[in-house]
Amino acid sequence: MDFTLSDEEQAINDLAEQILGDKSSHERLRDLTTNDDRVDAEAWAALAEAGVLGAAVPEEHGGLGLGYLATAMAMQQVGATASPVPLLPTSVMAAMPIAEFGTGAQKAVHLPSIADGSLIATAGLYEESTVPSEPETAASADGDGYRLDGVKPMVEAGLDAGLLLIPARMVDGTCGVFLVDAEADGVHRIRVEVTTGRPMARVELTGVEVGAGSLLGDGSTAGADIVEWIELRTQAAMCMMMAGAARASIELAAAYTKERQQFDRPIATFQAVSNRAGDSYIDTEAITLTAWQAAWRIDQGLPARDAVSIAKWWAADAGFRVVHAAVHVHGGVGVDRDYPLHRFFVMARQLELTLGNGEEHLAALGRSIAAS
């Protein structure tokens, strides 16, 4: 298994690191929070100009035509800076499935705008009482098109998106994924506060009329398979974000404990502190390695479900352990909301809650092993 990045993938990683490192400084993010800006427009524009947003978009539609791993590396840098850029929903949850399953017309309409940064897009996958591939949101026939009715309670970047990918139950009980204009009549978006402080949206669809061309794909791939395809890549990208957040947290902790002194010694030299730092380093390496393995297998077109389950377990179980340790060794400074560590802490907590309980991932992995 060779994790060596190609020149193009390394370039995307380096560009994302440089841009987000420069644009998403502590002071800049503090100002955005004060002004209630949900998206860092300067960083978003710079990522678009550098080609990061269009990494997975085919060249004929204004992108770079790279695989999944390039965008996954950029997601790690989003986690490492806790930057409020909607790269996960736009590139992973929207651009990739449109590029993979969309018709020629769908690609031509949406992908160039995603690549140049003028269109934020997202997918409303989750509902309260069912799995994403078996939605309760309904699509009924309406002339040559469809009429959508339902609720997606937690949609990432839903308040800012111009395009929504909405899984809905067709009349025959199967699932279809629809491309919906977020400004269409009948689409209502309600702000939902979440752990990170950057809100999501409750999207309510009431009699939303869409044309026949809004159904993603040409019918050759089942909608449920498209939803599961999106889920797998979204979850692996979240694990990459956790890897970035964990590494940034231990770097902050290392710098602080080298400077903070007690009894005329840096607290980094105390055994209890150094032991926690060592455990956090091992956890972070495991999060990173398993996330990279999952992303690499997806990129190579190999079976990746078990690898993603492993990555999710490490991200959910060890990710929170790492940021909690970082807060602990900081003492009172660690709970200061104006200190950079706070952003990584709440991001890690949000990712953990979204990815799900670690025991669930072990159970899924166990079922897979038993079935093989």
ZIRA-V117488 format. One record per run of one state. SS is the DSSP state (A for helix, B for strand, O for the rest). FROM is the first residue (numbers start at 1). LEN is the number of residues. If there is no record, write none. Layout:
# ZIRA-V117488
{{SS & FROM & LEN} {SS & FROM & LEN}}
This chain:
# ZIRA-V117488
{{O & 1 & 6} {A & 7 & 17} {O & 24 & 2} {A & 26 & 9} {O & 35 & 6} {A & 41 & 10} {O & 51 & 8} {A & 59 & 3} {O & 62 & 6} {A & 68 & 14} {O & 82 & 5} {A & 87 & 15} {O & 102 & 2} {A & 104 & 12} {O & 116 & 5} {B & 121 & 4} {O & 125 & 7} {A & 132 & 3} {O & 135 & 3} {B & 138 & 5} {O & 143 & 2} {B & 145 & 11} {O & 156 & 7} {B & 163 & 7} {O & 170 & 5} {B & 175 & 7} {O & 182 & 5} {B & 187 & 6} {O & 193 & 7} {B & 200 & 11} {O & 211 & 1} {A & 212 & 3} {B & 215 & 1} {O & 216 & 7} {A & 223 & 37} {O & 260 & 1} {B & 261 & 2} {O & 263 & 2} {B & 265 & 2} {A & 267 & 3} {O & 270 & 1} {A & 271 & 29} {O & 300 & 5} {A & 305 & 31} {O & 336 & 5} {A & 341 & 15} {O & 356 & 2} {A & 358 & 14} {O & 372 & 1}}
